[in-house]
Amino acid sequence: MPSPRAGRGSASARSPARTPPAEEVPWSEVDHCFQEFREASVRLVERVNDLTRSGGSSSYVPRDVQLVRSVFGKWSAEVLMTLHGAPYMGFEELRRALPGISPRVLSLKLKGLEQRQMVRREVVDARPPQVRYALTEQGWTVAWLADPVLLFLEQSAHRQRAALAPAAVRPPELPSR
Protein backbone atom coordinates (compact mmCIF):
# COMPACT_ATOMS: atom_id res chain seq x y z
CA MET A 1 0.00 0.00 0.00
CA PRO A 2 1.48 3.39 -0.93
CA SER A 3 2.52 5.78 1.77
CA PRO A 4 -0.07 8.44 2.57
CA ARG A 5 2.59 10.98 1.71
CA ALA A 6 3.24 9.50 -1.74
CA GLY A 7 2.65 11.92 -4.51
CA ARG A 8 3.10 15.03 -2.43
CA GLY A 9 5.04 17.66 -4.27
CA SER A 10 3.90 16.30 -7.61
CA ALA A 11 1.04 17.73 -9.60
CA SER A 12 -2.21 17.01 -7.82
CA ALA A 13 -5.24 15.56 -9.57
CA ARG A 14 -7.16 18.52 -8.17
CA SER A 15 -4.83 21.15 -9.61
CA PRO A 16 -3.87 20.20 -13.16
CA ALA A 17 -1.42 22.43 -14.98
CA ARG A 18 -3.94 22.98 -17.76
CA THR A 19 -7.67 22.40 -17.85
CA PRO A 20 -8.51 20.90 -21.24
CA PRO A 21 -11.44 22.32 -23.18
CA ALA A 22 -14.65 20.46 -22.40
CA GLU A 23 -14.78 18.89 -25.86
CA GLU A 24 -11.37 17.24 -25.22
CA VAL A 25 -12.39 15.61 -21.94
CA PRO A 26 -13.40 11.95 -22.37
CA TRP A 27 -16.49 12.32 -20.16
CA SER A 28 -17.62 8.73 -20.66
CA GLU A 29 -14.26 7.51 -19.30
CA VAL A 30 -14.45 9.97 -16.39
CA ASP A 31 -17.98 8.76 -15.60
CA HIS A 32 -16.79 5.15 -15.80
CA CYS A 33 -13.93 5.85 -13.35
CA PHE A 34 -16.30 7.36 -10.81
CA GLN A 35 -18.80 4.53 -11.29
CA GLU A 36 -16.04 1.99 -10.58
CA PHE A 37 -14.99 3.97 -7.51
CA ARG A 38 -18.58 4.14 -6.27
CA GLU A 39 -19.03 0.37 -6.67
CA ALA A 40 -15.71 -0.32 -4.90
CA SER A 41 -16.78 2.04 -2.10
CA VAL A 42 -20.08 0.21 -1.67
CA ARG A 43 -18.24 -3.13 -1.47
CA LEU A 44 -15.84 -1.68 1.11
CA VAL A 45 -18.68 -0.36 3.29
CA GLU A 46 -20.53 -3.68 3.07
CA ARG A 47 -17.37 -5.61 3.98
CA VAL A 48 -16.53 -3.38 6.95
CA ASN A 49 -20.15 -3.52 8.13
CA ASP A 50 -20.05 -7.33 7.91
CA LEU A 51 -16.81 -7.44 9.91
CA THR A 52 -17.96 -5.03 12.62
CA ARG A 53 -21.62 -5.97 12.97
CA SER A 54 -22.17 -7.46 16.43
CA GLY A 55 -24.26 -10.59 16.79
CA GLY A 56 -24.90 -10.82 13.05
CA SER A 57 -27.63 -8.20 13.28
CA SER A 58 -28.67 -6.82 9.91
CA SER A 59 -30.15 -3.62 11.33
CA TYR A 60 -28.80 -0.35 9.96
CA VAL A 61 -26.81 1.73 12.43
CA PRO A 62 -27.37 5.45 11.78
CA ARG A 63 -24.22 7.42 11.09
CA ASP A 64 -23.00 9.79 13.78
CA VAL A 65 -23.83 13.18 12.26
CA GLN A 66 -22.02 15.00 15.07
CA LEU A 67 -18.84 13.12 14.19
CA VAL A 68 -19.18 14.11 10.54
CA ARG A 69 -19.82 17.75 11.51
CA SER A 70 -16.82 17.81 13.82
CA VAL A 71 -14.51 16.57 11.08
CA PHE A 72 -16.07 18.29 8.06
CA GLY A 73 -17.69 21.29 9.71
CA LYS A 74 -16.71 24.91 9.13
CA TRP A 75 -12.92 25.29 9.19
CA SER A 76 -12.21 21.67 10.15
CA ALA A 77 -12.13 20.47 6.55
CA GLU A 78 -9.99 23.46 5.58
CA VAL A 79 -7.51 22.64 8.35
CA LEU A 80 -7.33 18.99 7.26
CA MET A 81 -6.84 19.86 3.59
CA THR A 82 -4.22 22.52 4.40
CA LEU A 83 -2.24 20.02 6.48
CA HIS A 84 -2.72 17.50 3.68
CA GLY A 85 -0.60 19.78 1.51
CA ALA A 86 2.31 20.09 3.96
CA PRO A 87 4.18 17.67 6.21
CA TYR A 88 3.59 19.96 9.20
CA MET A 89 2.76 23.59 9.90
CA GLY A 90 3.10 25.96 12.80
CA PHE A 91 0.07 27.71 14.25
CA GLU A 92 0.78 31.07 12.59
CA GLU A 93 1.59 29.43 9.27
CA LEU A 94 -1.75 27.61 9.42
CA ARG A 95 -3.58 30.81 10.35
CA ARG A 96 -2.05 32.67 7.39
CA ALA A 97 -2.98 29.79 5.07
CA LEU A 98 -6.62 30.09 6.17
CA PRO A 99 -7.69 33.69 5.53
CA GLY A 100 -10.63 34.73 7.67
CA ILE A 101 -10.12 32.31 10.54
CA SER A 102 -9.56 33.85 13.96
CA PRO A 103 -6.78 32.52 16.20
CA ARG A 104 -9.39 31.41 18.75
CA VAL A 105 -11.42 29.42 16.20
CA LEU A 106 -8.26 27.85 14.74
CA SER A 107 -7.15 26.84 18.23
CA LEU A 108 -10.56 25.27 18.95
CA LYS A 109 -10.62 23.41 15.62
CA LEU A 110 -7.09 22.09 16.13
CA LYS A 111 -7.99 20.89 19.64
CA GLY A 112 -11.12 19.18 18.33
CA LEU A 113 -9.24 17.47 15.50
CA GLU A 114 -6.54 16.46 17.98
CA GLN A 115 -9.21 14.89 20.24
CA ARG A 116 -10.55 13.00 17.19
CA GLN A 117 -6.99 11.82 16.53
CA MET A 118 -6.87 13.49 13.12
CA VAL A 119 -4.14 15.99 13.99
CA ARG A 120 -0.99 15.64 16.08
CA ARG A 121 0.40 18.58 18.05
CA GLU A 122 4.13 18.61 18.61
CA VAL A 123 6.08 21.05 20.76
CA VAL A 124 9.47 21.83 19.23
CA ASP A 125 12.28 22.46 21.70
CA ALA A 126 13.53 25.80 20.44
CA ARG A 127 13.92 29.36 21.64
CA PRO A 128 11.17 30.50 21.69
CA PRO A 129 9.30 27.17 21.94
CA GLN A 130 7.32 26.37 18.82
CA VAL A 131 4.30 24.21 18.17
CA ARG A 132 3.68 22.45 14.89
CA TYR A 133 0.77 20.41 13.67
CA ALA A 134 0.64 17.41 11.35
CA LEU A 135 -1.92 14.87 10.24
CA THR A 136 -2.00 11.54 12.03
CA GLU A 137 -2.42 8.30 10.07
CA GLN A 138 -6.16 8.64 10.64
CA GLY A 139 -6.05 12.24 9.42
CA TRP A 140 -4.14 11.20 6.30
CA THR A 141 -6.71 8.49 5.60
CA VAL A 142 -9.61 10.93 5.90
CA ALA A 143 -7.83 13.49 3.70
CA TRP A 144 -7.06 10.89 1.03
CA LEU A 145 -10.61 9.53 1.15
CA ALA A 146 -11.94 13.06 0.66
CA ASP A 147 -9.85 13.51 -2.51
CA PRO A 148 -12.12 11.41 -4.80
CA VAL A 149 -15.21 13.21 -3.48
CA LEU A 150 -13.63 16.61 -4.12
CA LEU A 151 -12.44 15.49 -7.54
CA PHE A 152 -15.94 14.27 -8.43
CA LEU A 153 -17.51 17.56 -7.34
CA GLU A 154 -14.91 19.59 -9.27
CA GLN A 155 -15.36 17.48 -12.42
CA SER A 156 -19.14 17.81 -12.15
CA ALA A 157 -18.89 21.58 -11.80
CA HIS A 158 -16.45 21.77 -14.73
CA ARG A 159 -18.82 19.71 -16.86
CA GLN A 160 -21.81 21.89 -15.93
CA ARG A 161 -19.89 25.09 -16.75
CA ALA A 162 -18.83 23.59 -20.07
CA ALA A 163 -22.41 22.63 -20.90
CA LEU A 164 -23.63 26.17 -20.18
CA ALA A 165 -20.80 28.01 -21.94
CA PRO A 166 -21.76 27.34 -25.60
CA ALA A 167 -25.30 28.61 -25.04
CA ALA A 168 -23.98 31.85 -23.58
CA VAL A 169 -21.67 32.63 -26.52
CA ARG A 170 -23.95 31.47 -29.32
CA PRO A 171 -24.83 34.41 -31.59
CA PRO A 172 -28.50 35.37 -31.69
CA GLU A 173 -30.47 33.87 -34.57
CA LEU A 174 -31.53 36.21 -37.33
CA PRO A 175 -35.26 36.40 -38.00
CA SER A 176 -36.31 34.42 -41.08
CA ARG A 177 -37.97 36.24 -43.96
N, C-alpha and C positions, 0 to 999 in steps of 0.2 A: 504494500500500500504506500503511495507516495506521501512524503512528508507534507504536513499542512502548510509548510512554508515554501514548498516547491512552486516555482513559477513566479515568485515575487521578484520584482525588478524587471520582469519581461512584460511585454505588451499584454494588457488585460483584455479578456473577452468583452468587458464592459466599456473599454475605451480604445476602440480601434483607431489606427492612425488615419484611416480614411473611411468615411461611410459611403459605400457604393450607392449609386442611384437605384431607386426602387426597382426599376426594370431589370437590373443586373442581379438582384438578390433571388436565389432559388427558393422561393417561399415554400414550395411543396417539400423540399428537403428540410427546411427549418421546421415546418410543421411536423414532419416525420420525427425529427430529433426530439422535439418536445413531447410528442405522443409516446415515444419509447421511454423517455425519462419519467413521464407520468405513470406508465404501466409498471416500470421498475420501482417507483416510489410506492405504488399501491401494494406490490408484492412485499416490499420491505416492511411496510406498516403491518400487513397481515402476519408476516413471519414474527415480528417483534411482539405483536399482540398475542400470537399463539404461544410464544415462549414465556411471556410474563403473566398470562391470564391465570389467576389462582383458581384451583378447583375445577378447571375445565369449563367454567361459566362462559356462556356465549353472549352475556349481556354487554351492551355498549357502555363504556365508562366515559362520561363527558370530559372533555378537555378542560384543563385548568385555565380559564380565561385570564385570571389575575397573573398567572405565570407568564403567559404570552404578553400581556400588557407590560409587565415589569421588564421583559427582555426587549420587546419591540415597541415600547411606548415612546413618547416624545423624548428625544435626545438619547435614549438608550441605544437605539439602532445606529444613530450617527456615531456614538462613541465606539461601538463594536466595529463598524465599517472603517472608521478612522484608524483604529488600532490594527485592523486587518491589513492596512496598507503600510505599516511600519513595524519593526520588531519590538519596539517599546517607545514610549513617549513620556516626557515629564508633564506635570500638571499644566504649566503655562503653555507649553507647546501644544498640548491638547486643546486648551482654551482658545488659543489663536487659530487653531485648525477648525474650530466650530464657531463661526461668527454668530453672535446673538445669544450665546449661552452665558449665564452669569456664573461667577466662581462658585457660588453657593449651590446652584442647581447641578453644575458639573460634579462637585464634591458629593452630593447626594446620589447622583446617578452612578458614579464610580463605586461608592460604598454598596449600593444595591447590587450592582453587577459583581462586585467582589463577594457579597453574601451568596449570590447564585452561582459562584465559582466559575464565572465567565472571564473575570479579569483578576490579574495578580498584581498586588502592590508591593513594590520593593523599595526599601530605603537604601540609598547609596551612601556609603561612608565617605563623605567628602566635606570640604569646608566651603561654603555652608552645606549642611546635609541636604541631599536631594532625594526626591521621590520619583520613581518612574513606574509606569503602568504597562502591562503587556497582557495579551490574551492567554488564557489557560488552554489546555487541550480541548476542554469543553467549549470554550469561547471560539477557538479556531474551527471546531466542527460546526457550530451554529453559523459562523460567518461563511464558511464554505457551502453549507446547505442553503444559505440565503442567496448565494450567487446565481443559481439557476432560476430562482423566482424573479430576481431583479432582471436578469437577462431576458426572461420571457416577457416581463412587463415592458422593458425597453424596446424589444423587437415588435411587440404589439403596437406600441405607440408610434414607432417608426413606420410600421405598415399603414396605420390609420392616417398619419400625416401624408404619406405617399399617395394614398387613395384619394385624399381630399385635394391635393395640390393640382392635379391636372384640371379639375373643374374650376379652380380659382383663376387659372391663367388662360383658359380657353377663350378665344375672342368671341364677342357676341355674334350671333347669327344675323345675317342681313335679311330683311323682310323679302319674301318672294313676290314676284310681280304677277 
